[in-house]
């Protein structure tokens, strides 16, 4: 298995090498692994081993920055997140070789790649009605993340994705649930891979499998032609007990955040220049208040991307534990997911227990937990996936929250997703959390209260000044 020339900067697990090998052989495929198995590194491995650059990645909005970071972590290539700053220059950047990967979210496909849609406004259109930007021909491969998003054959995003895929040698679809409700969910995905004809076309596919008949035969055909899928439990011996994944997301309140950040930075410079002990102590307490406010702004700013991430994850059919802290953040998430249950400081003991019971019994797919109210004591082994929209001040608290899922009764590797607001105080705090994670006395005394010791504060302040200016 190690003879694959994947040229990645890290060594994949054996089953991931199997996925890369399968992709190199089949070229147009679905990687249907369960969340947490590493679909991203396998797809990057396929593109890198085949040198199929430039590569286009189409993904949910909340995962764009993560895709950029993963390409640049696993390979020596540069990835470009498409946004308004490069809407006219991205073809030049790719053609000049300064970047080898372009990343675009589904909602922006029209803005970046479609010149015209030749149909009356408001009327449905087909692929033949779309005029694409000719620069898309430069892409040699395309990765379509969470491909169940394009299961509706008549949806605009499906049509655009299909058009972008035409003529590409490597077409890699990623989804933990390529079939969400019915076999017909596969029709558009097979069409995007240019494999629908292998099943006799749409009419023949629907006649054979559309009513839920012959599913065993459909499964055999998929696995033999274009799909590979593994569950965590099948590859558990190769996985660590816990896998942590840092997901960087953009914030929606950048202007407001930047004003507060600049104010704090100026204040910290004054603090560092002060020599009077009593004045410094008072300034430190005032700065802690400003840190708390800045942390809150970062948390509120990433709510929209968190909701997008949670919605994308829940489409996999797997339950999720989500940790938050601020009431405002919890309320917005609960509003977006009305069927979710919660364990927060505002819930009664009876309500908390009812929420845990519902989640453990499989009657709720999402449980939204307060770090303080649910960080210790609870057993939430119905899920092996934990996400942090906000995170505590210490590694000990992170560990305790993760262990709501990672405890006796858990049969799977636990995957922990940390949603970090890009270029914010999240960087400084997260750096310190992991720098100090080996300190025994911190692990023995967990508290979500901000540490007020002068040494901790000075380190936080220095880390913020070094890393807090909207740079990764």
Beta strands, then each sheet from edge to edge (+ up, - down):
strand 1: 28-31
strand 2: 55-59
strand 3: 79-81
strand 4: 101-105
strand 5: 114-117
strand 6: 130-132
strand 7: 141-145
strand 8: 170-174
strand 9: 227-228
strand 10: 242-249
strand 11: 320-324
strand 12: 341-343
strand 13: 366-370
strand 14: 385-388
strand 15: 414-421
sheet 1: 3+ 4+ 2+ 7+ 8+ 1+ 9+
sheet 2: 5+ 6-
sheet 3: 10+ 15+ 14+ 11+ 13+ 12+
end
